[in-house]
């Protein structure tokens, strides 16, 4: 692409965790990078856990992920490998996953159960979205012009809620993407996710784009068991959802405001 790097359009994808952007729109990301575009995935919850013991719920996750050592470092390495498959860059922000966050006043874990994980954002984190927004704004200022893609927040995971709110506070949201695989579990929910009108944009994919998305998802080896029984089941589910999205052809869907 013969343009000056200072004027190249940068595509930023805001990922709540170290896998969400790839899970949700890895095909579009691959399509963009193959066209010579610059794509950067900014992961919000990529920071190390705070000092102190982990909750039993977090330890259960580590056991299932088979990451008995430094689980977060392992996940960051998986993310770098996945984005290399897609040809995208990575920026890892320093905020810990909600599994690890604690109340500054009491030291208690804020999200020690599944119900808490998919419930309301804890009152102790009232300022968290603003803190994240400042970091996002700094990243966006580093690359002009740009398009910012953010999660709709389907599934109601607290980190997805906070990431979306932070992006909206930072401003300049170009489009929203459907949080997969939650989007597959809640068909028809995307258009109402923000409580206002959104315009769908169905983006057709090539077979190579889907293959790259599947290969990139497979790089998150610790996370496969969260949603699927194995790699073959994951590949079949991703293809099925892409075909459903495209009405029989491979596609991913974005949502534009207005």
C-alpha positions as CSV (number, residue, x, y, z in Angstrom):
1,X,0.0,0.0,0.0
2,X,1.9,3.1,-1.3
3,X,0.8,5.7,1.3
4,X,2.8,7.7,3.8
5,X,2.7,5.9,7.2
6,X,1.7,9.2,8.8
7,X,-1.6,9.2,6.9
8,X,-2.3,5.5,6.8
9,X,-5.7,4.6,8.3
10,X,-5.3,2.5,11.4
11,X,-8.0,0.0,12.4
12,X,-8.1,-0.4,16.2
13,X,-10.1,-3.2,17.7
14,X,-10.8,-2.9,21.4
15,X,-10.7,-6.4,23.0
16,X,-11.9,-6.8,26.6
17,X,-9.8,-9.9,27.1
18,X,-6.9,-11.7,25.4
19,X,-9.1,-13.3,22.7
20,X,-12.3,-11.4,22.2
21,X,-11.5,-9.4,19.1
22,X,-10.1,-12.5,17.3
23,X,-13.1,-14.6,18.4
24,X,-15.6,-12.0,17.2
25,X,-14.1,-10.6,14.0
26,X,-10.8,-12.4,13.2
27,X,-12.0,-12.8,9.6
28,X,-12.5,-9.1,9.0
29,X,-9.1,-8.4,10.7
30,X,-7.4,-10.8,8.4
31,X,-9.2,-9.4,5.4
32,X,-8.0,-5.9,6.3
33,X,-4.3,-6.9,6.9
34,X,-4.2,-8.9,3.6
35,X,-5.4,-5.7,1.9
36,X,-2.3,-3.9,3.3
37,X,-4.1,-2.1,6.1
38,X,-2.7,-1.6,9.6
39,X,-4.7,-3.3,12.3
40,X,-4.0,-3.0,16.0
41,X,-5.8,-5.0,18.7
42,X,-5.9,-3.2,22.0
43,X,-6.6,-5.6,24.9
44,X,-7.9,-3.9,28.0
45,X,-7.7,-6.7,30.6
46,X,-4.1,-7.9,29.9
47,X,-2.5,-6.8,33.2
48,X,-1.1,-9.0,35.9
49,X,-3.2,-9.8,39.0
50,X,-2.7,-7.5,42.0
51,X,-0.6,-8.9,44.9
52,X,-2.4,-11.4,47.2
53,X,-4.2,-14.7,47.0
54,X,-6.5,-15.4,44.1
55,X,-10.1,-16.3,44.6
56,X,-11.2,-20.0,44.4
57,X,-13.1,-19.0,41.2
58,X,-10.0,-17.7,39.5
59,X,-8.0,-20.8,40.6
60,X,-10.7,-22.9,39.0
61,X,-10.2,-21.1,35.7
62,X,-6.4,-21.6,35.9
63,X,-6.9,-25.3,36.4
64,X,-9.2,-25.6,33.5
65,X,-6.9,-23.5,31.3
66,X,-4.0,-25.8,32.4
67,X,-1.9,-22.7,33.2
68,X,-0.6,-23.5,36.7
69,X,2.2,-21.0,36.5
70,X,1.8,-17.4,35.3
71,X,-1.6,-17.7,33.6
72,X,-1.7,-14.1,32.4
73,X,1.7,-14.3,30.8
74,X,0.7,-17.4,29.1
75,X,-2.5,-15.7,27.7
76,X,-0.5,-12.7,26.5
77,X,1.8,-15.1,24.6
78,X,-1.2,-16.8,23.1
79,X,-2.5,-13.4,22.0
80,X,0.7,-12.5,20.3
81,X,0.7,-15.9,18.4
82,X,-3.0,-15.4,17.4
83,X,-2.5,-11.9,16.1
84,X,0.6,-13.0,14.2
85,X,-1.6,-15.4,12.3
86,X,-3.9,-12.5,11.3
87,X,-1.1,-10.1,10.6
88,X,-2.2,-7.7,13.3
89,X,-0.3,-5.8,16.0
90,X,-1.0,-6.0,19.7
91,X,-1.3,-3.4,22.5
92,X,-1.8,-4.8,26.0
93,X,-3.2,-2.4,28.6
94,X,-2.3,-3.0,32.3
95,X,-5.8,-3.5,33.7
96,X,-6.3,-7.0,35.4
97,X,-9.1,-9.3,34.4
98,X,-12.2,-9.0,36.6
99,X,-11.3,-12.5,37.9
100,X,-8.5,-10.9,39.8
101,X,-9.8,-7.4,40.8
102,X,-10.4,-6.6,44.4
103,X,-12.1,-3.9,46.4
104,X,-9.4,-1.3,47.4
105,X,-11.2,-0.7,50.7
106,X,-11.9,-4.2,51.9
107,X,-9.5,-6.3,49.8
108,X,-12.4,-8.7,48.9
109,X,-12.6,-10.1,45.4
110,X,-15.2,-8.3,43.4
111,X,-16.2,-11.1,41.1
112,X,-15.8,-14.4,42.9
113,X,-18.7,-16.3,41.1
114,X,-20.1,-16.8,37.7
115,X,-23.2,-14.8,38.7
116,X,-21.0,-11.8,39.6
117,X,-19.0,-12.2,36.4
118,X,-22.1,-11.8,34.3
119,X,-23.9,-9.3,36.5
120,X,-23.6,-5.6,37.2
121,X,-20.3,-3.8,37.4
122,X,-19.4,-3.6,41.1
123,X,-19.9,-0.1,42.7
124,X,-16.3,-0.1,43.8
125,X,-15.4,0.2,40.1
126,X,-17.4,3.3,39.3
127,X,-14.3,5.1,38.0
128,X,-12.8,2.1,36.1
129,X,-14.3,3.0,32.7
130,X,-12.9,6.5,33.0
131,X,-9.4,5.2,33.8
132,X,-9.6,2.8,30.8
133,X,-10.9,5.6,28.6
134,X,-7.8,7.7,29.3
135,X,-5.6,4.9,28.2
136,X,-7.7,4.3,25.1
137,X,-7.6,8.0,24.2
138,X,-3.9,8.0,24.4
139,X,-3.6,5.0,22.1
140,X,-5.9,6.6,19.6
141,X,-4.0,9.9,19.6
142,X,-0.9,7.9,18.5
143,X,-2.4,7.0,15.1
144,X,-4.4,9.5,13.0
145,X,-6.6,8.8,11.1
146,X,-8.2,5.7,12.6
147,X,-11.3,3.7,12.9
148,X,-12.2,2.2,16.3
149,X,-14.2,-1.0,16.6
150,X,-15.6,-1.9,20.1
151,X,-17.6,-4.8,21.5
152,X,-21.4,-4.5,21.8
153,X,-21.2,-6.2,25.2
154,X,-23.4,-9.2,24.3
155,X,-23.4,-11.8,27.1
156,X,-23.2,-9.1,29.8
157,X,-19.7,-10.0,31.0
158,X,-18.6,-7.2,33.3
159,X,-15.3,-6.7,31.4
160,X,-17.2,-6.3,28.1
161,X,-19.6,-3.8,29.7
162,X,-16.7,-1.8,31.0
163,X,-14.7,-1.9,27.8
164,X,-17.7,-0.7,25.7
165,X,-18.4,2.1,28.2
166,X,-14.7,3.2,28.3
167,X,-14.6,3.3,24.5
168,X,-17.7,5.5,24.4
169,X,-16.2,7.8,27.0
170,X,-13.0,8.0,24.9
171,X,-15.1,8.9,21.9
172,X,-14.8,8.3,18.2
173,X,-16.4,4.8,18.0
174,X,-16.6,3.9,14.4
175,X,-18.4,0.6,14.7
176,X,-19.4,-2.1,17.2
177,X,-18.7,-5.8,16.8
178,X,-20.8,-8.8,18.0
179,X,-19.2,-10.5,21.0
180,X,-18.7,-14.1,19.8
181,X,-19.6,-16.7,20.9
182,X,-22.2,-14.9,23.1
183,X,-23.7,-13.6,19.9
184,X,-24.4,-17.1,18.8
185,X,-26.1,-17.8,22.1
186,X,-28.3,-14.7,21.9
187,X,-29.6,-14.5,18.3
188,X,-31.3,-11.2,17.5
189,X,-29.9,-9.4,20.5
190,X,-27.2,-7.3,18.7
191,X,-29.5,-4.6,17.3
192,X,-30.9,-3.8,20.7
193,X,-27.6,-4.0,22.6
194,X,-27.1,-0.3,23.0
195,X,-30.7,0.7,23.4
196,X,-30.6,2.7,20.2
197,X,-30.8,2.2,16.5
198,X,-27.8,0.6,14.8
199,X,-27.2,-0.2,11.2
200,X,-25.8,-3.6,10.4
201,X,-22.9,-4.0,8.0
202,X,-22.4,-7.6,6.8
203,X,-18.8,-8.1,5.7
204,X,-18.3,-11.0,3.3
205,X,-15.3,-13.2,4.0
206,X,-13.1,-15.4,1.8
207,X,-12.3,-19.0,2.8
208,X,-8.8,-17.8,3.6
209,X,-10.2,-15.2,6.1
210,X,-12.3,-17.9,7.9
211,X,-9.3,-20.3,7.9
212,X,-7.1,-17.6,9.5
213,X,-9.8,-16.8,12.1
214,X,-10.0,-20.4,13.0
215,X,-6.2,-20.8,13.2
216,X,-5.9,-17.7,15.3
217,X,-8.6,-18.8,17.7
218,X,-6.8,-22.2,18.0
219,X,-3.7,-20.2,19.2
220,X,-5.7,-19.4,22.4
221,X,-5.2,-23.0,23.6
222,X,-6.0,-22.3,27.2
223,X,-9.4,-20.9,26.2
224,X,-10.8,-23.5,23.9
225,X,-12.4,-25.5,26.7
226,X,-14.4,-22.5,27.9
227,X,-16.7,-22.8,24.9
228,X,-16.0,-26.0,23.0
229,X,-15.1,-29.6,23.4
230,X,-12.1,-29.3,21.2
231,X,-10.7,-27.7,18.0
232,X,-12.9,-29.5,15.6
233,X,-16.0,-28.4,17.4
234,X,-14.7,-24.9,17.5
235,X,-14.1,-24.8,13.8
236,X,-17.5,-26.2,13.0
237,X,-19.2,-23.7,15.3
238,X,-17.3,-20.7,13.9
239,X,-18.1,-21.7,10.3
240,X,-21.8,-22.3,11.1
241,X,-22.1,-18.8,12.7
242,X,-20.3,-17.2,9.8
243,X,-22.6,-18.8,7.3
244,X,-25.7,-17.9,9.4
245,X,-24.5,-14.3,9.6
246,X,-24.0,-14.1,5.8
247,X,-27.3,-15.9,5.0
248,X,-25.5,-18.9,3.5
249,X,-22.2,-17.3,2.6
250,X,-19.3,-16.6,5.0
251,X,-19.5,-13.3,6.7
252,X,-19.1,-11.3,9.9
253,X,-21.3,-8.4,11.0
254,X,-20.5,-5.0,12.3
255,X,-22.9,-2.4,13.6
256,X,-22.8,1.3,12.8
257,X,-24.6,4.0,14.9
258,X,-27.1,6.2,13.1
